[in-house]
Amino acid sequence: MNYLIAIITLSLLFFANYKLWKKTNPLLQKWFLPVLLLHVVAGIAVGLLYIYYYDRSDTWIYFKEGLKVNALINDSIITYLQFLWNSQGSETFLENLYYTDHRALFMVKITSLILILSADHYWLAAVVFSVISFWASWKICQTIHQYFPQHLHANVFSFLLLPSVVFWSSGIVKETIALAALFYLCHIFLQLYKQSTLRWHQWLMLILSLWLLYNLKYYYLAVAFPVMLTTYTIKNIPWRWIHQRFFFETIAWLLLFSLLSLGATQIHPNFHPDRFLSVLYNNYQDFIAFSDPEDVMRFSSLAESWKSVILLAPWAFISGLFRPFLWECHNSLQLLAALENTALALLFVSSLPALKKLSTHPDRQLILALLVFSFVLNVFLTLSTPNYGTLIRYRVGFLPFFVFLTASSSPIFKTIMKMALSRKRS
């Protein structure tokens, strides 16, 4: 029976990918199979990494917990569905689970559903998770290409090929589903921003994406939603005098974003104004206490005050993007991260002159949105999660957007792509 389920699942994945490939823009089709295989290999590699390298294996715990949840089906399908819906149905069952906090338990439930399709097999479930991640990255890549075809190579590199993002958004980890939800949310936002209309199934995807993000990575949502709502609102404000001057438009954007961000503090208890700074500071202290000294970045002046956060923000922004530096590496994984970070630093520095043209850019509101989203999420993730390994995984929520912003305006990236294309033609 398990073999039959596995064969059916693989057949459905093959058919779905074939249909998706057929509908793909011809300029993107050549990337389809390589990127799909890259995600699948990455999903398997995540499982192997947690077997042979990390002591605390989140992905395997999700798998084992998912098997426990699926065992409820043997007792009663009603009990199983009740547990999925509200974590009830068995009085003692929760005591047998390793994860009981809301976000981890939500991921366990998702894993349980995927395991049903995967015949309770870890590696097949990892493939299914990875394909879901691939579909989302492919969707946002297609949408960006539809509206910004001039940035094809920056688009493909940022959303399909960025090594750390592909790796940490594949396999049985929370980032796989969270980033997929964020990508679909961005796809829907671009559709609204450019066309102002959505079809019924897109509204359903919007609701699903918001629900998944809230339950898995509420802090992604707390920054992304105000940014998107602000950008859409400013674009549709009928007052011409705002749009005639970049200065007025930017001030209006930042003021509205600030107001909406205050509303976002109600998204989760950890964001309440009276708790936010203490949660950030305590998270920082916890990571410092439980991490090896060579695995963390230290912000010794961090305190439970906005003055401290604001003063540290520029260095936190740089640290979250480009650390560990090459001279800070103590193991092979840090070296791989540092090599990627060095390349990103070159892209970033080379793209800075393009900021001079921001005021006359036709999509300056979208550029501002990407800058603010990347900066805010990066700073708060870095200050609250100073562990190199953990931060590299968490930052997949903003890194593709930031890299797209820099690569699309970087002369170094454009030169490399021209060289690569000319060599291929010759």
C-alpha positions, -999 to +999 in steps of 0.1 A: +000+000+000+028+024+009+046+018-024+013+025-043+009+058-024+045+068-032+040+060-069+008+080-070+024+110-053+055+109-076+032+106-107+011+136-096+042+157-090+056+147-124+023+156-141+019+189-122+055+200-130+051+190-167+019+212-169+037+240-152+067+237-175+044+238-206+028+271-194+061+288-187+075+317-206+100+304-232+127+326-218+124+309-184+117+273-196+154+263-197+157+270-160+128+249-150+143+214-147+177+225-133+161+246-106+135+219-097+163+193-093+183+219-073+154+222-048+150+185-046+187+179-040+187+207-014+158+192+004+176+159+007+208+176+017+190+194+046+181+160+060+216+147+056+230+178+072+209+173+103+220+137+105+257+142+103+264+178+114+239+193+137+231+179+172+196+193+173+178+180+142+146+200+137+137+184+104+139+149+119+119+159+149+092+173+127+092+140+108+089+119+140+062+141+155+043+140+122+043+102+124+029+104+160+001+126+148-007+103+119-010+074+144-042+091+156-058+080+123-056+044+135-077+054+165-102+076+147-102+099+117-124+123+137-098+125+165-071+132+139-090+160+122-099+175+156-062+176+165-053+192+132-080+219+137-076+228+174-050+205+189-077+186+208-092+152+205-068+133+228-063+144+264-029+129+268-016+131+233+001+165+236+022+152+265+039+128+241+050+154+217+084+171+217+071+204+203+041+220+220+046+257+212+021+270+186+044+276+156+064+243+159+032+224+164+016+240+134+046+228+113+041+193+128+006+193+115+017+203+080+043+176+081+016+151+091-005+160+060+025+157+037+035+124+053+001+110+044+009+118+007+045+104+012+036+070+027+052+082+060+086+082+042+110+110+052+129+114+019+097+115-002+082+140+022+113+161+018+109+160-020+073+171-017+082+200+006+110+210-018+087+209-049+061+231-031+090+256-024+100+254-060+065+261-072+063+293-051+098+305-062+089+298-098+056+317-095+072+348-081+099+346-108+073+344-135+054+373-121+084+395-118+094+386-154+059+395-166+063+431-152+100+436-153+114+415-182+145+437-185+158+421-152+156+385-163+190+374-150+188+393-117+153+377-113+165+342-119+196+345-097+177+361-068+146+339-067+158+306-082+195+302-078+207+320-046+225+291-028+215+298+009+179+306+000+175+275-021+190+253+006+172+267+036+138+269+018+138+232+009+131+200+028+111+196+061+118+230+077+095+259+086+112+282+061+101+260+032+064+267+037+068+302+052+088+315+022+065+298-002+036+317+014+055+349+013+063+345-024+027+338-032+017+368-012+042+390-032+028+375-064-007+385-055+005+420-044+022+426-077-010+415-095-030+440-075-004+467-078-001+464-116-036+453-125-058+462-095-079+430-099-077+395-086-095+363-096-114+342-070-086+316-067-061+344-061-082+356-032-081+321-018-044+320-022-041+354-004-061+341+026-041+309+027-007+327+024-017+351+052-028+322+074+004+302+068+027+331+074+009+341+106+012+306+120+048+299+109+067+332+107+045+360+120+074+385+120+077+381+082+040+390+079+043+419+105+068+437+082+056+425+047+019+434+051+024+470+062+049+475+034+026+461+007-005+480+020+015+512+022+028+509-013-006+500-028-023+529-009+003+556-019+001+545-055-037+550-056-038+583-036-055+608-061-035+638-048-012+648-077+011+670-056+023+639-036+034+621-068+050+651-084+078+654-059+098+623-048+104+640-014+066+643-006+059+608-019+086+593+003+075+612+034+039+601+028+051+565+023+071+565+055+044+581+076+017+557+064+041+527+069+048+539+105+011+541+113+003+507+098+033+492+116+017+504+149-013+484+138+009+454+131+019+453+168-014+437+174-006+408+151+011+389+178+016+394+216+054+395+211+049+427+190+029+446+216+047+479+224+052+470+261+068+436+252+086+440+219+119+454+232+121+429+261+114+400+237+141+412+213+166+417+241+159+384+258+161+365+226+195+380+220+207+371+255+194+335+250+213+330+218+245+345+234+242+321+264+235+289+245+258+294+214+295+288+211+314+321+212+326+317+176+291+311+163+275+345+174+279+382+166+278+404+197+261+437+201+274+447+236+255+480+237+221+464+230+195+473+257+157+474+261+155+508+246+146+522+212+177+545+213+199+514+216+181+497+187+183+527+164+220+533+171+228+497+164+205+494+133+232+503+106+257+478+120+230+452+125+220+457+088+255+451+076+260+422+100+228+404+090+238+407+053+275+401+052+286+383+083+303+360+090+332+377+072+358+355+057+382+362+087+354+352+112+350+316+099+356+287+122+341+258+102+332+248+066+296+259+068+306+294+080+331+296+051+304+287+026+282+314+041+311+339+041+319+333+004+282+340-005+282+371+018+313+384+001+297+382-033+266+399-020+288+427-005+303+433-039+268+435-055+256+458-028+285+483-031+284+483-069+246+490-068+248+521-045+254+546-073+220+536-087+203+552-057+210+586-073+184+578-100+158+566-075+138+598-076+132+595-114+127+557-115+092+548-127+089+521-100+105+540-072+077+531-048+084+494-053+121+500-048+114+519-016+092+490-005+120+465-011+145+487+008+123+492+038+112+456+040+148+443+037+162+468+062+135+464+089+133+427+088+171+423+086+178+446+116+153+430+139+162+394+129+199+401+134+195+418+168+172+391+181+190+361+164+227+367+165+237+331+159+253+328+124+237+295+115+202+304+127+203+338+111+214+324+077+183+303+077+159+330+090+171+357+066+157+338+036+126+358+042+141+390+029+173+380+011+159+372-023+142+406-025+173+425-014+196+406-038+171+413-067+172+450-058+210+450-059+217+426-088+192+444-111+212+477-107+247+463-102+272+469-131+293+440-118+264+416-121+255+429-156+292+425-167+294+390-154+262+380-172+274+396-205+306+376-202+288+344-195+264+349-224+291+358-248+311+328-238+281+306-243+274+319-278+310+314-288 
